[in-house]
Amino acid sequence: MKKTMEKHLTLREKILETIRDAIMTGALKPGEKVAEPDLAERFGISRTPIREAFRQLESEGYLTVIPRKGAVVTSFSPRDVEEFYAIKSILEGYAARRACEKLSGKDLDKLNAINDKLRHLADGGDIKHFFRVHADFHDLFLKAADNEKLNELVSNLVRKFQRLRFASLSLPGRMHISVQEHDKIIEAFRARNADLAESLVRKNAEYGGRVLMEEGEGRPVLKPADRAVALQLDL
């Protein structure tokens, strides 16, 4: 029974990764249908684990499941992007302010350790693992804010727009700049400078809402001038 469950989980993870990669590389475009029969044939499995994967991908903002029609790649409008980053900036900025008062020395050391790992992943160009560890950095100070409702709101919001955050970190040079921005945030936390910590987090997210737009191929396209500025921010 245990082996069957592990095999089922492994297949589901493979399906998740396959679809995520196809969307992020543009092989699957916004509005395009993702067919259950094709995936069932490709992996040699029933449609049950595929539907489970679809539900998770929908919660992450990759797919939209339409009754009686199936799953299609989610399209984000410029307004969707702006609204997401506007709300994210307010919530995470407030979390950073509260965390500044509550982060322990051990917490700060953990933030440093996470950022050192991010630096190593950035050097290796490993965007997939970088994205996962990057979330750990933000999760730590969100939890330190010690506000369960705030943590729940941010988690639900960010989960729905995973694709946009992944895309922003995929911009050339973005991973290294993200590490540098984290260094500044850690310095603000160590100095117990709540105003600066909140400002850094809010400024980054607010600017991200202005420059990150969803284009036809499902990837953000920035004007040269905006790209240069975006590289200096942790979107």
N, C-alpha and C positions, 0 to 999 in steps of 0.2 A: 504493500500500500504506500509506504514511504517513498519507494523508488518511483512509483507511478506519479505521485504528487511532484517529486523533484523534476521528473521528465516533463510534466505538464508545465511547470514553472519555467523551465529552460526554454521550451518551445515558445511560450508566451513572451519571454524576454527577447528571443530572436525576432519574433514578429514585431515587437515594439521597436527594436533597434533598426530593423529593415525599413519600416515605414518612416520613422524619424529621419533616417539618413536620406531616404528618397525625397522627402519634403525639403530638407535643409539644402540638398544639392540642386534642387530644382527639377529633379526627375519627375516628381509629382508636383503639379502646379495648383495654386488656389482655385477651388471650384471643381477640380478633377475628381472623379469617382475612384474610390479604392474598393475593388471588387473582392468580396469574400470568397467566391469560387476559385479565383486565380490564386489567392493565398493558400486556400485549402489544398489545392493541387500541388502548389510549389513545396509546401511543407509536409504533405501527405498526412494531414490531420483533419479532424472534424471542424465544424465551424464554431463550436463552443469556445475554445481558447482564443479564436480570432475575435469573436464578439467581446470577450473580456478585455482583450487588448484594445479594441476600438473604444470601449468605455473609458479606459485609462487615458488614451490619446485624446479623447474629447475633453476630459478634465484638464489636460495640459495645454489645450488650445491648438492642437495639431489637426484634429478632425472635427467635423460636425456631422452627427448622425441624424439623418432625416427619416422619419417614419415612412415605411413602404418604399423608400427610395435607396436607402443604404447610406454609406459614409462617403463624405467628400472632404477634400482638404479645405480647412478653414481659411477664409479671406478676412484680413484685417484692414479696415479703412484708416485713413489718416486720423480721423476723429477718435477711433478706437485706441490708436497708439497714444495720442495726446492725453486722452482721459486716463489711460492706464498709468502713464508716467506722472501725471499730475497727482493722482491719488497715492501712488507709491511714494512720491517725494514727501508728501505730508505725513503719511503713516511711518515710514522708515526714519524720517527726520525726527519725529517725536520719540521714536524708539531709541534713536542714538542719544538724544538729550537725556532720557531717563536712564539709559545704560551707563552714561558717563558718571552718574552718582553711585551706581551699584556694582560695576565691574570690579572684581577682586584682582589682586596681583596675579593669581593663578589664571584667571580668565584672560588677562592681557598677554600672559605668556602663551596661552593657547592660540590667541589671535596671531601672535608672531609666528608660532609654529605652522599654523595653517597657511599664512602668507609665504613662509619660506617654501612650503610644499608647492604653492601656486607658482612661485618663481621658478622652481625646478621644472614644473610641467610646462610653463610658458617657454622656457629654454628649449624644451623638446618638441614644442608645437603640438602638444597633446590637448586639443580643445575639448574632447569628450570628458576626460577626467578633470580637466581644469574647471569645466562648468559645474561638475558635481561638488568639487572641493570649494569652489567659489561660493556655492550656496551655504556651505558649512560656516564660512566666515560671517555671512549676514545672519544666519540662524543663531549664532552664538550671542551677538549683541542684542538680537531681538528677544531671546530668552532672558538675557540679563536685565532687560527692561522690566521684567516681572509683571507683565500685564497679559493675562491669558486671552482676553478678548482681542487685544491689539495683535498678538501673535497669530491668532486664528484668522483675523481679517487679512493680514499681510500674506499668510501662507495660502489662503484660498485665492487671493488676487494674483499672486505670483505664479501659482500653479496653472492658472488659466492662460497665462501669457508666457509660458516657458519658451516657446518658439522664438519670440521676439528677443528675449534675453540671450538665448543661445546665439542668435544671429548677430547681435551687437558685439558679443565677445569674439565672434569669428572674423571681425574686421581686421585687416592687416595691422599688426602692431598693438592691437587692443589688449591682449593678455598681459604684456609687459607693463603697459600703462596702467592697467587695472591694479597690478601689484604695487606700483608706485603710489597710486591713490589710496590704497589700503594702508600703506605706511603712514600717510598723512593722517588718516582717520585714527590709527593706533596712537600716534603722537598726541592727538587731541584728547583721546581717552586718558592717556597717561597723565596729561596735564590737567585733567578734570575740567577741561574747557568745553562745557556743554554747548555754548553758542557756536563755537567753531565746528564741533562734531556734527551738530544739526545742520549747519550751513553747508558743510562739505557733502553730506548725504543728499540734502534737498537740491542743491545746485546741480549735482550730477544728474539726478533723475529728471529734473525740470528741463534741462537741456536735451536730454535723451528724447523727451516727448516732442521736441521741435524738429529734431533732425532724423529720427528713425521712422521711416515710412515704408509701408508694404507696397511693393511694385508687382507687376504682372508675373514675374517669375517666382514670386514667393520669398524674395530676399530683399533686405533693405538696400536702397540705393541712395547714396548721398552725393550732393554736389561737392566738387573739389574743396571749396572753402569750408563747407560744413563738415566734411570728412576730416580735415586737418584739425578742427576744433574738437570733433568727437573723439579723436584719438587721445585727447588729453583728459577725457572724462571717463568715469566708471559708470557706463550706461546701465 
